Amino acid sequence: MEVCVLGTGYVGLVTGTCLSYLGRNVVCVDIDERKIKMLRDGRSPIYEPGLDQMIHTGLQRGNLRFTTELAGSFKASEIIFIAVGTPPQPSGKADLSYVKTVAQEVGRALDCERRRVIVNKSTVPIGSGNWVEMLVKEGLNENPAYRQKFSSVAGERDSSRTSRRLDGLKPEDIFLIASNPEFLREGSAITDTFYPDRIVIGATNSYAAERLRALYEPIVEQTFIAPASAPRPSGFTAVPVVTTDLASAEMIKYAANAFLATKISFANEIANICERVGADIKEVVRGFGLDSRIGPKFLNAGVGWGGSCFGKDVSALIDIAREYGYEPSLLHSTVEVNRRQRQVAVQKLQEVLKIIKGKTIGLLGLAFKPETDDLRDAPALEIARQLIAMDARVKVYDPIANEVCRQQHPDLKVEYADTALQLAEDCDAIVIVTEWEEFRHLEFKKIGEVMNGKVLIDGRNVVDPDAVEALGFKYRGIGR
Ligand SMILES: NC(=O)c1ccc[n+]([C@@H]2O[C@H](COP(=O)([O-])OP(=O)(O)OC[C@H]3O[C@@H](n4cnc5c(N)ncnc54)[C@H](O)[C@@H]3O)[C@@H](O)[C@H]2O)c1
């Protein structure tokens, strides 16, 4: 099966690469020449465990290609994924300009020789499936191949010679639209792609749904040989497929992210109350997370959620609801609790250090979560900016994202350290912002020896308070 993926970001690249691993012929398209060059050289432009090796394998086998040329890239493709970004606008509305461009371009470039299924994998507001259909049709109207075919059919119609083909060429014979929202998590994207909790397919036409189901068959039935970098979880035998209409598929994605963001905001809200009443959020979550109706995941209190999806998707859902005259109070609270939570680290520093001006603060972690280099809406950046604005000297260390941060935020006036120990030198306080595994096992004795003052703000509750307090640290966690 031939597949084209438009957009080689976290979603498009992982999807295309994993499909090539399953034996599909995949061509990935991006307008970013630097990314495509790196990919052709077998290097991933993003940090994602196991991805480099899998790209390399696809290139060697010859069934994974990368190009900047959209026109012609899907000549052989039966399925075309749209996986471009849908970043937030200042109003919270999703910016659909990349989707628009790509949909129109696809319409203009289709060769009309076969029926294609065009799949929205990007997270898009409800109704975007219909909108993309309209845009592709607009593109088709400017498409010489389509116009030629259409006019020849119209000509035949006029001459009434081929009555069987009178209604023969409709846009739905050239393309069908489907929605296939993505649920992968950065940092475990390959595992999530091969062993997802579910696959959601939204389509109005059963042919489109059937082709997507066929594409994912090896994943649905778990018939592929698991790659070494992503072993099959024990007992994992099949994946549920939810086939539904376009609007419901689009809504499922927003509902999932809004729920997860709300779950974390809920844990943070309870953590803030715990602090005041003398309870420990970790114990509290252990107790209520065991309730099978609740579940223990996504209940870690901390300095708030970030990343490219939660903030953007919750804001977009609020915007969608408002468009229909509905004020989603719960979603507003989810965002507000998170906004306040982003202040907690600085408040704790103020509580312990009193004066921030002139102090040296070290931030452990830049990426919005471990095992990724993604800095989009990362709490660390906001904390760093707050501290700089308060005239602190800020040092940062991330096991993976230092270089990305240097490139993407050249104006951020921080000092980069190469190790956690180097970061700690001369610091009056350090803050754990990202829960990298490495930070759970730091040698706090050595770290304390090189610090100016032994203050540790554990923004992710990953350190044993008793152990570090025994070393003379003033420890502050979140909600404990
Ligand atoms: N990142 C995640 O964890 C995640 C998870 C689930 C869903 N999503 C959704 O998937 C979509 C993509 O997210 P992402 O994180 O991969 O974005 P990204 O910003 O990492 O990648 C988008 C890519 O699209 C490319 N692009 C833009 N215009 C293009 C065009 N005309 N032709 C070809 N390529 C073009 C960009 O150059 C970029 O490489 C978004 O809607 C996002 O909400 C993301």
The ligand as an SDF file (V2000), in Angstrom:
LIG
                    3D

 44 48  0  0  0  0  0  0  0  0999 V2000
    3.1750   16.4900   18.7130 N   0  0  0  0  0  0  0  0  0  0  0  0
    2.3080   15.6500   19.2690 C   0  0  0  0  0  0  0  0  0  0  0  0
    2.5920   15.0110   20.2670 O   0  0  0  0  0  0  0  0  0  0  0  0
    0.9470   15.4580   18.6600 C   0  0  0  0  0  0  0  0  0  0  0  0
    0.1520   14.3900   19.0760 C   0  0  0  0  0  0  0  0  0  0  0  0
   -1.0940   14.2140   18.5030 C   0  0  0  0  0  0  0  0  0  0  0  0
   -1.5530   15.1000   17.5420 C   0  0  0  0  0  0  0  0  0  0  0  0
   -0.7650   16.1540   17.1580 N   0  0  0  0  0  0  0  0  0  0  0  0
   -1.2700   17.0470   16.1110 C   0  0  0  0  0  0  0  0  0  0  0  0
   -0.6330   16.6980   14.8880 O   0  0  0  0  0  0  0  0  0  0  0  0
   -0.3930   17.8720   14.1050 C   0  0  0  0  0  0  0  0  0  0  0  0
    1.0880   17.9880   13.7880 C   0  0  0  0  0  0  0  0  0  0  0  0
    1.7630   18.1520   15.0170 O   0  0  0  0  0  0  0  0  0  0  0  0
    3.3560   18.0890   15.0970 P   0  0  0  0  0  0  0  0  0  0  0  0
    3.7120   18.1760   16.5300 O   0  0  0  0  0  0  0  0  0  0  0  0
    3.8390   16.9340   14.2940 O   0  0  0  0  0  0  0  0  0  0  0  0
    3.7160   19.4490   14.3520 O   0  0  0  0  0  0  0  0  0  0  0  0
    5.1550   19.9650   13.8880 P   0  0  0  0  0  0  0  0  0  0  0  0
    5.0990   21.4330   13.9590 O   0  0  0  0  0  0  0  0  0  0  0  0
    6.2180   19.2180   14.6190 O   0  0  0  0  0  0  0  0  0  0  0  0
    5.2400   19.5090   12.3520 O   0  0  0  0  0  0  0  0  0  0  0  0
    4.4870   20.0650   11.3400 C   0  0  0  0  0  0  0  0  0  0  0  0
    5.3030   19.9440   10.0510 C   0  0  0  0  0  0  0  0  0  0  0  0
    4.4920   20.3310    8.9420 O   0  0  0  0  0  0  0  0  0  0  0  0
    5.3410   20.9720    8.0100 C   0  0  0  0  0  0  0  0  0  0  0  0
    4.5540   21.7340    7.0360 N   0  0  0  0  0  0  0  0  0  0  0  0
    3.9440   22.9220    7.1770 C   0  0  0  0  0  0  0  0  0  0  0  0
    3.3520   23.2870    6.0240 N   0  0  0  0  0  0  0  0  0  0  0  0
    3.5830   22.2950    5.1370 C   0  0  0  0  0  0  0  0  0  0  0  0
    3.2420   22.0900    3.7740 C   0  0  0  0  0  0  0  0  0  0  0  0
    2.5370   22.9790    3.0790 N   0  0  0  0  0  0  0  0  0  0  0  0
    3.6530   20.9540    3.1730 N   0  0  0  0  0  0  0  0  0  0  0  0
    4.3810   20.0350    3.8460 C   0  0  0  0  0  0  0  0  0  0  0  0
    4.7540   20.1920    5.1300 N   0  0  0  0  0  0  0  0  0  0  0  0
    4.3530   21.2980    5.7670 C   0  0  0  0  0  0  0  0  0  0  0  0
    6.2460   21.8300    8.8830 C   0  0  0  0  0  0  0  0  0  0  0  0
    7.4100   22.2410    8.2040 O   0  0  0  0  0  0  0  0  0  0  0  0
    6.5330   20.8460   10.0310 C   0  0  0  0  0  0  0  0  0  0  0  0
    7.6860   20.0740    9.7850 O   0  0  0  0  0  0  0  0  0  0  0  0
   -0.9440   19.0420   14.9130 C   0  0  0  0  0  0  0  0  0  0  0  0
   -2.2630   19.2970   14.5160 O   0  0  0  0  0  0  0  0  0  0  0  0
   -0.9410   18.5100   16.3290 C   0  0  0  0  0  0  0  0  0  0  0  0
   -1.9060   19.1070   17.1420 O   0  0  0  0  0  0  0  0  0  0  0  0
    0.4760   16.3450   17.6800 C   0  0  0  0  0  0  0  0  0  0  0  0
  1  2  1  0
  2  3  2  0
  2  4  1  0
  4  5  1  0
  4 44  2  0
  5  6  2  0
  6  7  1  0
  7  8  2  0
  8  9  1  0
  8 44  1  0
  9 10  1  0
  9 42  1  0
 10 11  1  0
 11 12  1  0
 11 40  1  0
 12 13  1  0
 13 14  1  0
 14 15  2  0
 14 16  1  0
 14 17  1  0
 17 18  1  0
 18 19  2  0
 18 20  1  0
 18 21  1  0
 21 22  1  0
 22 23  1  0
 23 24  1  0
 23 38  1  0
 24 25  1  0
 25 26  1  0
 25 36  1  0
 26 27  1  0
 26 35  1  0
 27 28  2  0
 28 29  1  0
 29 30  1  0
 29 35  2  0
 30 31  1  0
 30 32  2  0
 32 33  1  0
 33 34  2  0
 34 35  1  0
 36 37  1  0
 36 38  1  0
 38 39  1  0
 40 41  1  0
 40 42  1  0
 42 43  1  0
M  CHG  2   8   1  16  -1
M  END
$$$$
